[in-house]
Amino acid sequence: MDRPGFSSSAFVETFNLTTGHTKSVNCVCFSPGSNYLASGGDDGTLILWNVVNGALMYRLLFGNGVDCIIWHPVVPDTIMVGCRGGKLFQLHDFSLTSVETHAIRLGVSGAIYCLAYDTTTKCLAIGMGSEVHITHERNPNEYTGDIKIPTPPSLAYTEPDTDGRLRAVTLQFYNEGTSLIVSYLAHGIVCWDIGTRTQLWSIIPPSGTPHVRQHVQNNMSTYTVLRSSALSPDRSSIIIHNVQEGLHLYSIGYLKNQSPILRNYKFEAAPRKKYRLQVAYLHQGQAVVCGTTTGNVCNLGNGERRYFSVAPS
């Protein structure tokens, strides 16, 4: 497989949305038409912004922190919101005086870390606590059924200072909704067959940081800590953002054997803290953008790295 070529582009700051949240912002998500931006934070607030003029359009307060947001890919102006306290909602019909709110109940509870919706099967995947669940939108705003994805293989070895918690950080439906790719905090990436709930293939990123080392004497596996991942628009590769080394690009497919790293993009400076940071494809997969803990955003294109500042360093 040829290595993908990335095209670079310049970014110009349009708006500085500083008047909404009172605490850290945990998640942002553009609407399908990119007319609106939703943001959620530690202050328990969901805010909708107008992308055209930067105006704050709507603010909704929840009981605890908002950790993940996705817009419904089929139903216009509909948002799914996951909260730290384990509450999950689908919201629509925002107005000055009200909003239609539908609770999505799974029968289990735990902090919600990631969400994904598949348009083919109308299924919603939820990373909740140490588990991953899938439910089906039988009717608009009505979810029924629940299956639990199996637990990935246990860590063979971790250093004492490694964050080895079992937690999904990114979910992506694959193969027309018949498979689910789960990127785990410390258990690599596993593609699950949803129907049989069996593992199709997995990727264990190599260690390369002080946090995760190979235990050579006992011939144990190595693990690195992931913060997020993104599937390419053509579904042929996945790029992961690990906690310290940078970005790894992999080819994916049906093979059970792990593919080698296509590219390894290292950051210009070591991370300052172990924050969860995002990575995303741009321009139909021709560029990649990701956050850093140094207050910069990294834009990758044509083998180049360009950094632009969005926060004080």
Number of C-alpha atoms within 10 A of each C-alpha: 6 5 9 15 12 20 17 19 12 7 10 6 8 10 11 8 11 7 8 19 18 12 13 11 19 17 18 18 17 17 19 16 9 11 12 19 19 24 23 31 23 19 18 21 22 25 19 24 20 15 17 11 10 15 15 17 15 16 17 13 13 15 12 16 23 30 24 22 27 23 22 21 17 12 12 13 16 19 19 22 25 26 25 20 16 17 21 24 17 21 19 18 11 17 10 8 5 10 13 13 15 15 15 19 17 17 7 10 14 15 19 27 24 23 25 22 25 20 14 10 14 17 21 20 24 24 25 24 18 15 18 22 18 21 20 18 16 13 9 9 17 13 19 14 14 16 15 14 21 13 12 16 9 10 16 13 18 20 15 9 9 16 16 20 14 17 22 28 21 24 26 20 24 17 12 11 17 15 20 25 23 26 25 26 24 26 28 23 24 20 25 23 19 19 9 10 15 14 18 17 18 24 20 17 23 17 18 15 14 12 17 22 19 17 14 9 6 9 10 14 16 22 27 27 26 27 23 25 26 21 23 19 14 8 14 12 17 18 23 25 25 24 23 24 21 20 21 19 23 20 19 19 17 10 10 13 11 15 14 12 14 15 15 14 15 13 15 13 12 14 15 11 11 13 12 17 18 19 22 19 20 19 12 11 18 17 20 23 17 19 19 26 17 17 15 17 18 20 25 22 18 12 13 12 16 15 18 14 13 13 10 7 8
